[in-house]
C-alpha cells in the first residue's frame, strides 16, 4: 500500500512538469498548495475532524498461531521516523503481518536534554502520527523508557513475532539498539530510513569514507538507491499504553506528515531561487524542512526524489542533503564526532575559560548585532538561519576562543532541528577541526558578513528591536558610529545596546596564534 505512494509521488511530479508546458493547470503534485498530495489510502481521512475516527482495535490475545508468525502481530518501534509513507520499517511490517502495532518509547534522559521547543515539536508530531494511525484503526502506543526494557516488554504484551525499526547512528541510539536486540526474543529487522544512502554505502576505491566532501558527493550522486521493502496490507492495531504528553505551548511548525508534505510542496515553488536566497537571513529563502528531516516526517530520499537536480537551484539543494548524509556517515564511523577533534592536532588548542564571554554569546549581548540577532532568534524560536549559524559559531570559536564543544551543546539543546551528526559536524567544520574543514586562518569577520548578507539590517532589526531606528549605514557596527547618530536612533552604547565584548582584529590574531601553537605542540610530540 505504502509503496504505491512513492510511485504516485513520482507520477504527480511528472504531471506537474507537464503542466508547465501547457498540459494542464495544476499546482505542484497536481493540486493546490493546501492539498499537495491526495492519497488513495485510508489516510485520506487524516485531519478531517468532522469525520468519526475509525474504531480503535485492541488485541484479543487468543487466536494467534505460533507456527504462523504472519498471524501474530509485528511491532514497529518508531523513533525519528514519524511517518508512514516511505518508511521501510513500517512497510516491511505491513507486508509480513496481518496486524501491526506501533510503539514510541519516551526516553526521560533525551527529553530532559532537549530544549522545550524541540520537545514540544516532538510531542505534537506524536499526536499527529497517533491521529493518522487511529484513522486506520490503530494508534501509537507510548511507553516510558528506557527502551531496553520497554520494547522487550511490549513484544511480550502484544505477542509479537518480530520487531522492526529504522536505525540511527548516534552513540546513544547504537547502544540502546544493541541492548534491545540482546533482550528481544523474536527476530529483529532494522532498516536505514534516515538517510538517502546508508552509512558504509558511499566509499572511496580503497573502501574508506572520503574525508573530502566533493568526491563523496560525486559517488553519492552516482550510486543507485538501495531497495526498500514494499508495503503490504497489514493493518494497524493497538494495545494499552500511556497518554501522549501535551506540548507545553504552541509549536514552531504545524505537526505531522501531511504538514511536512505541504512544506515540501511550498518549497518546490521557490527552490529554483535557492542559490540567490539561501544566504539571506532576512527572507524565507531556505526550505524550512530541516526539522522534518530531523524528526523523519519526511524521508530524505523522498525529498531528493521529488526535488531532483534538473535546475541549478534543485542541484544546489540536493547537494545539501548529500552534505547531511556525509556527516551521518561520519558519525557512524566516528562516534566521537561530538566530543573530539577529528583532526587530532587541534585538540591541543588552548581554549579560554571565559564564562562571562560565553554568557554574552548565549544571551545575544556581544555587541555584534548579527551575532546577537542570531542567538536571540535561536533561543526564542528554536531555529537559526544557516548563514547566521556559521557566523555565530565562528564568533564563539575564533573571536572568543571558546571550545567549539560548548557551542555545539548549546545549539543542540535549543535547536528544534538538532541532529547530533549535523550539529557536531558543522561545528567542527567552522572550528577547522574536522574533515574538509575551513582552514584555521579563515576567520569570519562578523561585521563584513552582516553587511554582505543582511545589507539593509532587516534581520537585525527583527531580533534586536532596540536597533529599530538605527540607519542601515551604521546598524552593522554601532560601536563605530558617532554618539550623536546613535542618540538620534535612541541608542546609547553600554545602556540600550552593549559595547563589543572583544575587538575582532585582535581576536583574529589571537585565534590564529592559538591554532598555530597547537600545530607546533603536536609536531613536537
Phi, psi and omega in degrees: 000311183286332177300327179296334179294320179296318179297316181296322181298321179290325178296313180296324177300316180293320178297323179295319178297320179296325182297332180292340181255019173093013181262039179138168182236075186240152170278187179300140185065009177091001182222171181288167187303322184292343179223074189291339184209117181267121182276154173252006179266177177298349179291356176301341182276357183302131177066014171273087192291344180276354180268148177287134178294151177297148180299139180283126180266130175241158186286134160260115194282007173260158173097354178271132182268116182299329182281355180231088185304331180296337179274358171252150185290158167259146179252121177255122182263106178278143177224271177247047181217057192277064181207163173254326178289142176048046177241103188297324179295315179295317180299315181297319181293318181290339176278332186262346187225148175288329181227143185226133177255133177255131181230145171230131181254122177277116178268111184305321181297318179291321180295323179290322182289334182280145173292164185297327183292315178291322180298315180294322179295320176300313181298321179296319177297321179297318178298319180294317178296322177299317178298318180295317179293325177297323180295342178259000177107002182237229181163168177266127178270120181256130175230151175272136183283184019284152182296332182299338175251326184292319183289311176302325178295319179294325177301320179288316184300324183257006178058038183290148177258355179196155178243139181230137172200163175259131187287157172235160188252359181291152178304319178299312183296318181298316179294319179299315183293322177297321180295319179294316181297323178294327183273339184289140179252013179232165177301142180244127181241118180243152186220164177255095182249007187261336184239171175287310174241139183289151177306136182093353183269343183240098187232162175285176178298333179274003175084024179241164175281128181299137177270002176238134188290320187304310177293328175299314181297322179299313179288323178301317182291327185275343186282131175292153179290140172291142181294142173253152180299145173277137180290160179237201184258011177302138185254143179293138171228173183220176177208184185293143178204192180260155175297144175285124179301150179273145172302152183281349179187192178301146181259160185296317183234150174303129188277162170101165183294319180298318179294323178297320176296325177295321177295319177297319179299317177298318182296327179298336178284341187241349190299331182292342177265005187306314180301331181272338188249345192298332185259009185255101186290343183282349181237167176271079185253006177243178193282335187063024181256359186299320179289327176296323177289326178294313182274349178077024173287345167229144174276138181300320182288334173293316179300315179296319180297319182283317183286311179073195182225027189282347177229162178304322179295316179294319179296320180295320179292316179298327176299325177293327175294323176294321175301320177298314177302317184301317180290325176296318177297322180296317179296322178298325180275325183234082181297350177273010181310318181284349191240339186225142175296126180289337167262096196302333182298337182275358171284357177266002179297135179274084179293151179277144170265096189227077181302323181292317178297319179296320179295320177298320179295313182297324186265000179068046179229043182275344186086002174250105191304319182294324177291313182296321178296317180297315182293326178287323175299318181300308185291324183281327188242345184079015181211152176214141178302143187299317179300319181288328174302316180295318180297313182295320180294316179297322180297316180297314187282314188265322181278318181265348181054044177255138185311129182302332182295329178292319178291321179300318181289325177294314176301313184299325179293319189267332187290133175290333181259019185304124179229124187304312183296312183292316183295308181295319180297316181289327173295319177294326178296313180295319182288346181079017185257355185248184179293145177053032186277162173299141180299150188298334181276000173276109182238116179300132169270111187298328180289317177297317178299320181296313180295326183285317189255348174225058192303323181273351180079016183295320179295316180300314182296327181298323186254348176236079185299337179292346177257015186304323185263003182284130180297153181300332183293337183235358186293335183282340181212073183302329183293340179269355182274159177286149182299328179291320177298318179292318181298325178295335178263007178077026183243132173235117181296138184087352179236285181278339175212140188284154167292155177300138181282346182205151173274123186299317181301315178294317182297322179299312180296321179297318180294315180299320178297318180295319178293317178299318180296321178298318178295321179294316179298322180293320181293331182282345183279000000 
